[in-house]
Amino acid sequence: MDHSSQPDGHCRVVRSAVMYEGKQHLQFFAGIAAETVGARNICMHLQTIPPAGSGQAHKHDHHETAIYVIKGAVGAWYGQDLQHYLEARQGEFIYIPASTPHMPVNLSDSEPAEVVLARTDPREQESTVLLPGLEHQRLVQTPPARAD
């Protein structure tokens, strides 16, 4: 359902019952997007990363991303060559600037990680650009220890 061409001024509730697989082969629960409510400047979804799982290296051309970790711990390689690394745990936020290459990983071998994603792209998957040439170098490298 696309309401973007005729906004009606009504607020909506979206029940995240519809799950889909995104371009980077991770599972999403459909939330707020152009496709669900006619959003024009934002999308927000739930994402699950399986135990020891990883998304593919990618970027979102011209769109910022904000992530809130609901459950578990997530690492992310980021930068033009995925040369930087950060970790966020339950209750923490991650900010990814527009067009920044990144690759998320679940830090647990036994539990899924769950996050809320918000992006300035209302058609969530359209700006996702896969970067397969970057991910092989990071999947074999051990992340640096987190300094708390």
C-alpha positions as CSV (number, residue, x, y, z in Angstrom):
1,M,0.0,0.0,0.0
2,D,1.5,3.3,-1.0
3,H,-0.1,6.4,0.4
4,S,2.8,8.7,-0.5
5,S,1.0,10.4,-3.4
6,Q,-2.1,11.2,-1.4
7,P,-1.4,11.8,2.3
8,D,-4.7,11.7,4.3
9,G,-3.4,13.2,7.6
10,H,-4.3,10.1,9.5
11,C,-2.0,8.5,12.0
12,R,-1.6,4.7,11.7
13,V,-0.6,1.7,13.8
14,V,1.6,-0.9,12.1
15,R,1.6,-4.3,13.7
16,S,5.0,-5.9,12.9
17,A,3.7,-9.2,11.8
18,V,5.1,-9.2,8.3
19,M,8.7,-10.4,8.1
20,Y,10.9,-10.1,5.0
21,E,14.5,-10.7,4.0
22,G,16.4,-7.6,3.1
23,K,19.1,-7.2,0.4
24,Q,21.8,-8.0,2.9
25,H,20.1,-11.3,3.8
26,L,18.9,-10.4,7.3
27,Q,15.4,-10.6,8.6
28,F,13.3,-7.5,9.1
29,F,9.8,-6.9,10.5
30,A,8.0,-4.4,8.3
31,G,7.3,-1.2,10.3
32,I,7.0,2.4,9.2
33,A,7.9,3.0,5.5
34,A,6.5,4.4,2.3
35,E,5.1,0.9,1.5
36,T,3.2,0.6,4.8
37,V,2.0,4.0,5.7
38,G,3.1,6.4,3.0
39,A,6.0,7.8,4.9
40,R,8.0,10.4,2.9
41,N,11.2,10.9,4.9
42,I,11.7,8.1,7.3
43,C,11.5,4.3,7.8
44,M,11.7,2.3,11.0
45,H,11.9,-1.4,11.2
46,L,12.8,-4.2,13.6
47,Q,15.8,-6.4,12.6
48,T,17.0,-9.7,13.9
49,I,20.6,-10.9,13.4
50,P,20.9,-14.6,14.1
51,P,23.5,-16.0,16.5
52,A,27.1,-15.5,15.1
53,G,25.3,-13.9,12.1
54,S,26.4,-11.0,10.0
55,G,24.8,-8.7,7.4
56,Q,26.5,-8.1,4.1
57,A,28.8,-5.0,3.7
58,H,26.6,-2.2,2.3
59,K,25.8,1.5,2.4
60,H,22.7,3.6,2.1
61,D,23.3,6.3,-0.5
62,H,22.3,9.7,0.8
63,H,20.5,8.4,3.9
64,E,21.4,8.4,7.6
65,T,20.8,5.4,9.8
66,A,20.1,5.3,13.5
67,I,20.0,1.9,15.4
68,Y,18.8,1.1,18.9
69,V,19.9,-2.3,20.3
70,I,16.9,-3.9,22.0
71,K,18.5,-7.3,22.8
72,G,22.1,-8.6,22.6
73,A,25.2,-7.0,21.4
74,V,26.0,-5.8,17.9
75,G,29.4,-5.0,16.3
76,A,29.8,-3.0,13.1
77,W,32.7,-2.6,10.8
78,Y,32.5,0.8,9.0
79,G,34.4,3.2,6.8
80,Q,35.4,3.2,3.1
81,D,37.4,-0.1,3.6
82,L,35.5,-1.2,6.8
83,Q,38.7,-0.2,8.7
84,H,36.8,1.1,11.8
85,Y,34.9,-0.9,14.3
86,L,32.4,-0.2,17.1
87,E,30.1,-2.2,19.4
88,A,26.8,-1.4,20.9
89,R,24.9,-3.4,23.6
90,Q,21.3,-3.5,24.8
91,G,20.1,0.0,25.5
92,E,22.7,1.7,23.3
93,F,22.4,3.6,20.0
94,I,24.5,3.6,16.8
95,Y,24.6,6.4,14.3
96,I,25.7,5.8,10.7
97,P,26.2,8.8,8.5
98,A,24.8,8.8,5.0
99,S,26.6,6.8,2.3
100,T,29.0,5.2,4.9
101,P,29.9,1.6,4.2
102,H,29.2,-0.7,7.1
103,M,28.7,-4.3,8.1
104,P,26.8,-5.4,11.2
105,V,27.6,-8.6,13.2
106,N,25.9,-10.3,16.1
107,L,28.5,-10.7,18.9
108,S,26.7,-13.7,20.4
109,D,27.2,-17.3,19.2
110,S,24.0,-18.5,21.0
111,E,21.4,-15.6,21.0
112,P,19.9,-13.5,18.3
113,A,20.5,-9.7,18.4
114,E,17.4,-7.5,18.0
115,V,17.5,-3.9,16.9
116,V,15.3,-1.0,15.9
117,L,16.5,0.7,12.6
118,A,15.5,4.1,11.5
119,R,16.6,5.6,8.3
120,T,15.9,8.8,6.3
121,D,14.9,6.7,3.3
122,P,11.2,5.9,3.3
123,R,11.6,3.1,0.9
124,E,14.1,1.3,3.2
125,Q,15.6,-1.2,0.7
126,E,16.0,1.2,-2.3
127,S,19.1,3.0,-1.1
128,T,20.8,-0.2,0.1
129,V,23.9,-0.8,-2.0
130,L,25.7,-4.1,-1.4
131,L,29.5,-3.9,-1.3
132,P,30.6,-7.6,-1.6
133,G,34.2,-6.7,-2.2
134,L,34.6,-5.3,1.3
135,E,33.1,-8.0,3.5
136,H,35.6,-10.9,3.0
137,Q,38.4,-9.0,4.7
138,R,36.3,-8.4,7.8
139,L,34.7,-11.8,8.3
140,V,38.1,-13.3,9.0
141,Q,39.4,-10.5,11.2
142,T,38.9,-10.5,15.0
143,P,37.2,-7.3,16.3
144,P,39.3,-5.2,18.7
145,A,38.3,-5.4,22.4
146,R,35.7,-2.9,23.5
147,A,36.9,-0.2,25.8
148,D,34.3,0.7,28.4
